Amino acid sequence: MRQLATCLVAALLAGCGSSAETTDAGALDLGVRDFAVAQLCTDQQIGDAGLPPTFTNVQKVFDNDCVGCHCCGDPLLLTQGQSYSQLVNRMAPNSDHSTNESCGGILVKPGSADASYLYQKISTATPCAGAPMPLQEFQFVPIPQCQQDLVRRWIAAGAPND
């Protein structure tokens, strides 16, 4: 029950990429998410200049860009405490009968970002199946290059669970 409540709060806050904020007057503003606030790094911070490739930092990417949809009964849970075991050395889920994600193979293959379906989904507009991620208002809006690089470096480092 606690996990469901956590997922519902995360979904409401993240809204699959859009945000709802209260203005000073108390009115609800259903504007588009401000990417500058959620950004963890800049595109000048790639490679050794970027965030350390730890799972803690990768989870921050998931928290900002993924858990709005990948929680609450989704076949792929990317919430804190669930995401690592859902990804590393696990096959891509066949979430429904209309989209077979199995062509992606292993979601995170430690040591090989190129063989990791998760990296393919966030770094290309044309993954082997399904939609690229993340989706914002039902269209692909790629995460910043520095965050893609963070995920790539974490996988290349062996996908450690720090």
Steps between C-alpha positions, in 0.01 A plus 500: 500500500787738584662431161173583321471828691861588415437424132184708492678798654791459255259475206310808608819699547670380182188462287688309231703807425275796570463682827222664689591784731307730723545870432536760776127569466425133567385417144621180339741559211510202262798624302771305324782370714793738549796294380753742655376412850511123451831492313770318696789610280585703193606367164848641567524244781561183302750225574732567792357853536153361567331359806672190642351190333336363814160335523398772746545757222330277242203469737476881501449482122224242551341711774495810277402343169365147541306421817203710396412211267715208615336441837170382641460163331699580186688192376825694555527668840764772510421626849772519762557162661347316201685622193837327537354149528257578217779598259834326549531170312122497441325447167286780361136449601231403256265752655197431282409311188527801269863585579756225534811652658686168501708603197685725741649209689654584835399833649839565663792277406779599740808613310323557167280802442464413131348161595270656763144565384450773762780703342353443153159624619640826642765574236327438167175614344462157334541212747438151364145503641262730676552867560822672596508627857409712675168604359381851587137565417505191276803601294868421536699772673853371556667546833804729487812354339686521832238275664518254211877502547458438874289189433747382234799543733319327788425198280855501358637500857317172562170647627607501866232529767649754735 
